[in-house]
Amino acid sequence: MRRRSLLAAACTALLPLPALARPPEVDVAASNAELFARLRAPGAPLRNWQWIVVHHTAAEWATLEGIDRYHRKRFGDPLGAEYHFVINNGKKRAAGLVEAARWRYQEPAAHLFKPDNAPASIAVCLIGNFEERPLPAPMLDALVDLTLALMRGCSIPAGRVSTHRVVDEKMTQCPGKQFPRAEYLRRIGAGT
């Protein structure tokens, strides 16, 4: 009997982990379009946003819920995630799926070392480590679409769209050396 239990335990250990399962099917385009349509009506009165700053989690398996829990515990912030939006990488949620985080509260996020360099900035976080690997096309497409929607909805000029590294004057690598900054800026009409 004991031998059977050991064999069952060994076989169970060989089964795929649920965390490695494919993310649930979502119509990313429809979900993102619905979110973008509601940008000007997030719930709380819309703030006078002036900048958009792009970040990455530097962690491949992050989720909005995990970021939210971590920021509540680490920073003691009752609103949780210190990003206004996250864009998923396909590991736990569909690649390119945009989720609103702090945006619904219309509160500033403590996401910069030098906040005066980009006051009243909207923080957009890409889930993944783009120091180690290139940004997948669905994530870049979603980032461009979100940025353009925010630029239109909040009257933010392309010259006020940047990355964490640029805003904080090279104090960080975020959003990673493989983030396609020149292509991103070109696609939103900012040049390089």
URTATA-V27014 format. One record per helix or strand of 3 or more residues. SS is the DSSP state (~ for helix, > for strand). FROM is the first residue (numbers start at 0). TO is the last residue. If there is no record, write none. Layout:
ss = <SS | SS>
from = <FROM | FROM>
to = <TO | TO>
This chain:
ss = <~ | ~ | ~ | > | ~ | > | > | ~ | ~ | > | ~ | ~ | > | ~ | ~>
from = <1 | 17 | 27 | 50 | 63 | 84 | 97 | 101 | 114 | 120 | 136 | 157 | 160 | 163 | 180>
to = <13 | 19 | 36 | 55 | 74 | 86 | 99 | 104 | 117 | 125 | 153 | 159 | 162 | 166 | 186>
